[in-house]
Amino acid sequence: MKLPRDCPAVRSRPPLRRYGYETTRQTGSHVRLLSRRLGVEHHITIPRYPVLKVGTLSAILADLAAYFEMDRESLAPELFES
């Protein structure tokens, strides 16, 4: 799947709630999310920029895929398609 080129950070956070992520804090333009779904704490930081760069989206997706032991191709549509 080709990653979106105009994904705002605000749109990226709500799908993460389905995976058990909750906002723990916000510092400046970054939001820190926490999940305890698999018994181990997993933190992820998402910048609150108007538009996220493709490399940032790719890094977030790779981190999530590694944590959930999924491949990126199956996880990406759930997170980035409206």
HUTA-V344892 format. One record per pair of residues at least 6 apart in sequence whose C-alpha atoms are under 7 Angstrom apart, sorted by the first residue. I is the first residue (numbers start at 1). GAP is how many residues later the second one is. D is the distance in whole Angstrom. If there is no record, write none. Layout:
# HUTA-V344892
I,GAP,D
I,GAP,D
This chain:
# HUTA-V344892
1,72,6
3,51,7
5,49,6
6,45,6
6,46,7
7,44,6
7,45,6
8,41,7
8,42,5
8,43,4
8,44,6
9,37,7
9,38,6
9,39,5
9,40,6
9,41,7
9,42,7
9,43,6
10,38,7
12,67,7
12,68,7
15,64,6
20,15,5
20,17,6
21,12,6
21,13,5
21,14,4
22,11,5
22,12,5
22,13,7
23,8,7
23,9,6
23,10,4
23,11,6
24,8,6
24,9,6
24,10,6
25,6,6
25,7,5
26,6,6
29,18,6
29,19,5
29,20,7
30,15,6
30,16,6
30,17,4
30,18,6
31,14,6
31,15,5
31,16,6
31,17,7
32,11,7
32,12,6
32,13,4
32,14,7
33,10,6
33,11,5
33,12,6
34,7,7
34,8,6
34,9,5
34,10,7
35,6,6
35,7,5
35,8,7
36,6,6
61,11,7
61,15,7
62,10,7
65,6,6
65,7,6
65,10,7
